[in-house]
Amino acid sequence: MSYIAKPSAHHPALPRNALGLTRRDYEGSMSTLCAGCGHDSITAAIIEACFEMDLPAHRIAKVSGIGCSSKAPTYFLSRSHGFNSVHGRMPSVTTGANMANRDLYYIGVSGDGDTASIGLGQFCHAVRRKLNMTYIVMNNGCYGLTKGQFSATNDKNSPSKKGEANPFDAIDLCQMAIQLGAGFVARSFSGDKRQLLPLIQAAISYKGFAFIDVVSPCVTFNNHPASTKSYEYVRMHNMASENKLDYVEPKEEITAEYDEGTSTSVELHDGSQLMLYKIGEGHDPRDADAAIHTIRTNAAKGTIVTGLLYVNEDQHDLHDVLGTDERPLNGLPMSELCPGSKALEGINARLR
Amino acid sequence: MQASEIAARARKRGRTPPTDIENPQYFHKVVDCQWACPTHTPVPEYIRLIAQGRYSAAYMLNWESNVFPGILGRVCDRPCEPACRRGRIQVGDEGNAKDPSKKNAEPVAICRLKRVAADYKGDIDNLLPAIPTEKNGKRIALIGAGPASLAVARDLMPLGYDITLFERDPVPGGLMRTNIPSFRLPANVLDEEVGRILDFGVKTLFGAEIKSLKAMLGEGYDAIFVGTGAPKGKDLELPGRKEAAANIHIGIDWLTSVAFGHVEKIGRRVVVIGGGNTAMDCCRTALRLGAEAVTVTVRSPRKVMKASDWEIKDALHEGIPILDNHAPKSFVVKDGKLVGMTFEKMVQTGVDAKGRPKLEASGEIVTIDCDDVLMAIGQENAFPWIERDIGMTFNEWGQPAVDRKTFMSSIPGVFFGGDAAWGPENIIWAVAHGHQAAISIDAYCHGRSLVDRPKPGHTLVSQKMGIHEWSYSNNYDPRNRQAVPHATLEASLKNLKLEVELGFDDKIAAREVERCLNCDVQTVFTDNLCIECDACMDICPVDCINFIENDDEADLRMALRVPALNKSQDLYVSGPLKTGRIMAKDEDVCLHCGLCAERCPTGAWDMQKFAYAEAQAASACLSHHNAYLSA
């Protein structure tokens, strides 16, 4: 944290988006996280993504649980809707909000403790229900707020800062998400914005459950040389599935070279596309089994596979499954929202 | 790998070599105001001293650099202000006097803060350098008692020189006294600062016009300094000039006559020809001498007028119309007396290669009735008193050839400075010349090389006080530039001597100082500490910092988060980082807020104060600078 607020002055030539806003307009208040925290980088990528996609802040709801990660929504989009919920309960709150207003973009921010321990059940059911949201896990493998105890995603071979061994196997959230039916699963690294930014943009565009597990080093407790979630380790052992990712907005023309053998494009629901360049010896991101195989075999070698791991372009979201009204609750007239006691009696009569 | 080797490799591969921050001129250039100041006054440092209420210390730091803080705090040409970084960040609501369609940038009011130091200082006599009672046996003659000569005297007196000052006028000050009206620069301010130097024991001969350099050379001085300014106003040979001579005045000569009380009134209707600061002084003086209708005419468009924006504004504020695109054609004479002037209106037909407007006569003739004409169309130096047969080399424009570095003419021991050297500049340049000439004179008198100039002093010291604490006020204050209070128009126009600008009081000054960005507190980057976490890039409020693949500088500039289009500002480029990328920082609009250093987990960024002081002839004149360098 800092004693001064981030100065209001910005670069006079700062670009503006279609809404006439600069990226500074998408910021939140000053981060109180430790200097160098990976979470701040992810925050910056979310800001950049929303700016570049010309999203109006009031069409976005940011929801979080408890933890360092869950503090982060305060640091972006100060003019959007937000809910800082109970530990691990971000998915439930988002589900409720999403059911009530399907027109908003939901960005859920959680951490490895919030998702892989206390909120594991919540996470599983949000995935299973194919809730239309972007679920970002800021994954640092430890509980930074309580002095760095191991979390459930910390690799077994990764000791604590003081050298204490970790006795348990790690939960791999990406594998779980694929198994549970998530339609968009990616992994990235807070220190690689070139990869992270298009993934966040594509996840926001994706209609259905979009999950991004972002390895985000904890500079205070888990950035030591033996940690597998340190800046240095991730940089040395990062195997990107693609050399380059490009998010192409619906209105944009694809100008880059498109070469059949070495690149493919994923069509997203709003007409935007995610261009994937050179998937060398990688896997087909539309093949869930191949994705899990790639993650597992690489993890066994100590390599972290990043990039778009799996995508199902034909997923139906929870509203489609339930056949809910096209309109959000706040768009329904009172007569439809609360049809009166006669209608209730009718429903009750049907159940007798 | 050695830094030089890394740089050589980068160059070989068409990439930008790492910035050499060991070269003091790199960080010096980042301090835009200090860099732009001809005497390199440490502006942010004295502004911090004012912020602390240490007015005398702020004054002394100024005095050591620019010799005349009270004078310059009123009438300096202020090259520091257009250079001020704040002006590139903040644009105010106030229109530009030359181009009303443009809004003025809002640099820190550096000049007015300088005046605050002068106005609020305490007794500084005990802070001045000691003058040795035992002289060094060298005799120096200074010709002309303007700022250049006075600066030479200030720099040499503490070294024990025996200095004699020759001045044509009955009082010292030169152009500062004769050409700057006292409603802009009161005589008591001038007397104080000029007197301080003369009181060091300078021998003075007033009313002593030097008529022959040859004779001076025979007087046995060890060195002679010519600081005679540019005393010759230009004239316009137009029809009617001779017949109307009684009512046509050369601007600077007329201002001198007013200054000495020889002229106390002027005609009812006055036309001033010219678009420089002298024209602004002439028209405002005419108004105070009782003229009822004063009109300024300029040949070129308003946009390219030479006068400072603020001086044009002051003239307009006093109700003086400025007619641009008016080329003087003739003086209208009736019954042997001036009754008006004719002008031909000009039209702009485009711009020349240098971006200046190309003008063509439109054929439209305008007549302005008037009783007096003041010509302020430029001035030049003149040396009728330098014999052409004494071995001095003159250039193609008939001016003595003066070495740009040593300030010595082709006659060994004869030095030039101020406007006398290369034509009209301004006071602050004259002082800068004086410092350099003094160094040369001292070297010359002691048989040292004049070409080997003494090196500037500089230090770079961390300002970190705690985890998020710095020794300077790093917060950005979004406030607009503070306006300076003026005397009422009614009172001003009645009194030639009443100072129009009242200066900042301590409360206004306390607000203005916070606008200074402390550009001398540098962002210093140590590449081998960086873990490339992006924290600095993400927090930087002005998107200066980039982690990027290296390239040649032109491409690198375009590839930054916000392209670095202002090429007058440097890129700060690091050596290769662990991922092979580099850190590239565009210095252009950095706020020096220190957030990059606060967000850095490894201390790769640090905020370090860069203190820089130019060398002078006498180190005794740099005691406050030496304290500043070692603080």
Contacts between the chains, C-beta under 8 A, distances in Angstrom:
chain1	res1	chain2	res2	distance
A	1	B	468	7.1
A	2	B	468	5.1
A	2	B	595	6.4
A	2	B	598	4.9
A	2	B	599	7.7
A	3	B	468	5.1
A	3	B	469	7.3
A	4	B	474	6.4
A	4	B	475	4.3
A	4	B	476	7.7
A	4	B	593	6.9
A	4	B	595	7.4
A	5	B	475	7.9
A	6	B	539	6.6
A	6	B	541	5.2
A	6	B	595	6.6
A	7	B	475	7.6
A	7	B	476	3.4
A	7	B	478	7.7
A	7	B	541	4.4
A	7	B	542	7.9
A	7	B	591	5.6
A	7	B	593	5.5
A	7	B	595	8.0
A	8	B	476	7.2
A	8	B	478	5.4
A	8	B	541	7.7
A	9	B	89	5.2
A	9	B	90	7.0
A	9	B	476	5.7
A	9	B	478	6.7
A	9	B	541	6.2
A	9	B	542	6.6
A	9	B	591	6.2
A	10	B	541	6.2
A	10	B	542	6.1
A	10	B	543	7.5
A	11	B	542	4.6
A	11	B	543	4.9
A	11	B	544	7.8
A	11	B	562	4.7
A	11	B	589	5.6
A	12	B	88	6.9
A	12	B	89	6.7
A	12	B	589	6.9
A	13	B	562	5.4
A	13	B	563	7.3
A	13	B	565	7.0
A	14	B	543	6.5
A	14	B	562	6.0
A	15	B	562	7.4
A	24	B	541	7.6
A	31	B	539	7.9
A	34	B	601	6.9
A	35	B	535	6.0
A	35	B	598	6.6
A	35	B	599	4.8
A	35	B	600	6.1
A	35	B	601	4.6
A	36	B	531	7.1
A	36	B	533	4.4
A	36	B	535	4.9
A	36	B	599	7.0
A	36	B	600	6.8
A	36	B	601	2.8
A	36	B	602	7.1
A	37	B	533	7.9
A	37	B	535	7.4
A	38	B	533	6.9
A	40	B	534	7.9
A	40	B	535	5.8
A	40	B	538	5.6
A	40	B	539	7.6
A	40	B	599	7.6
A	41	B	533	6.7
A	41	B	534	4.7
A	41	B	535	7.2
A	41	B	538	6.1
A	43	B	538	7.4
A	44	B	534	6.9
A	44	B	537	7.7
A	44	B	538	3.9
A	190	B	533	7.8
A	190	B	534	7.7
A	191	B	532	6.1
A	191	B	533	6.3
A	191	B	534	6.6
A	193	B	534	6.7
A	217	B	533	7.4
A	219	B	533	7.0
A	219	B	601	4.5
A	223	B	531	7.8
A	231	B	531	4.8
A	231	B	532	6.9
A	231	B	533	6.2
A	232	B	531	7.3
A	232	B	578	7.5
A	235	B	532	7.9
A	235	B	578	7.0
A	235	B	579	6.4
